[in-house]
Amino acid sequence: MYFFVSRCLCVRNKKIFFSDLFGLGKDGIIMANEHTHDEKERLKHFIELATTIILALATIASAWCAYQATRWGGIQTFRLSTVNALGRKSSEDTIRAGQMRTMDAILFVEYLKGKQRHKDSLADFFFDRFRPELKQAIAAWLATKPFQNDQAPPHPFVMEEYRLEPEQEAKRLSEEAAQKFEEAKQANENSDKYIMLTVLFASVLFFGGVSTQFENSSYRIAMLAIGAFVLSVALVLLVSYPVATG
């Protein structure tokens, strides 16, 4: 009996000795456990805070991209509508210019017939009905002595003085329509870019949401790291894209 009690005291003293040797003791072990628990809680709080920030940024950016994609889509629609209107007006002016050119040609032919037949009164009758631009072109053409000079222009309609206002307007409208079409094309590209960013931000939301389903901190941090990387790339692209205003 004495031997058994001695052995128990010896084993007990050894446990105390080793605990004291490492500077722990019962209170030290409890403090170490509490310290580890506090570190886990701080890490968990940090992960939750990071998740909240990433999800908030991704949500706001995704909404902004959807708004910009819609705005650029509207700009494209209105630009294409303007292109169609300008195209119709340009076609109308082109037809009108063709009619004026035909009338000028008829009057000019009748004028030449009157001159050829030495009917000056008839020639003057048609000449008085020429448009001012046609009169200037004919005067410039006659100055080149077309009946004696083989190198003269074949007719006054190729002279620089001959201009048709509807034709010039049709050309201007066509150029404006081409410019508006390019703007519509650019607006479509901008809309596509913002839609692509919406997909990227949606993937950030996916990684952030999936991270909350893991209990293991390493897996959660890995998911957040991927989401944060995609978020960073998307934000860099976002600030480089044009903003639809007005």
C-alpha positions, 0 to 999 in steps of 0.5 A: 500500500505504501509503495502504491501511494509513493508511485502515484505521488511520484507520477503526479510530481513528474506531471507537475514537474514537466508542466512547470518545466515548460512554464505552463501549469494548469493556468498556462494551458488554459491561457494558451487555449484561449489565445488560440481560440482568440486567433481563430476568432480574429481570423474568422472575423477578418475573413467575414469582413473581407467577404463582405467588402468584396461582395459589396464592391462586386454588387455595386460594380455589377449594377453600374455595368448593367446601367452603362450597358443599357445606356450605351444600348440606348445610344446605339438605338438612337444613333441608328435611328438618326442614320436612317433619317439622314439616309432618307433625307440624303436619298431625297436630295439625291433624287432632287439633284438628279431631276435638276440636272436633267432639267438643266441638260434639257434647257442647255440642249434647247439653248444650243439648238437655238444658237445653231439655228441662229434663233437668238430670241429662242436661245435667250428664252432658254438662257434666261431660264437657266439656274444661276449656277448653270449660267456661270458654268456655261459662261466659263465653258464658252470662255474655253472656246469649245467650238474651236478648241478640241481640248475644251471640256465636252460640256458645261456640266463638268465645270467647277462652276456647275454645282447642285445644292441638293447634291452637295447637301446629299453628300453632307448628309451621307457623311454625317450618316456615316459618322453616326453609324460609326458612333452607333458601332462604338456604342455597341462595342461599349455596351458589349464591354460592360456586359462582359464586366457584368459577367466578371463581377457575377463570377466574383459574387459566385466565389464570394458566396461559395467561400461562406460554405466552407468551414475550413479557413484555408478553403475560404481564403483560397476562394476569396483570393480568386474572387479578389483577383478577378475583382481587381482585374474587372475594376481596372478594366472598368475605370478604362471604359467610357461612361455614357452621360447625358 
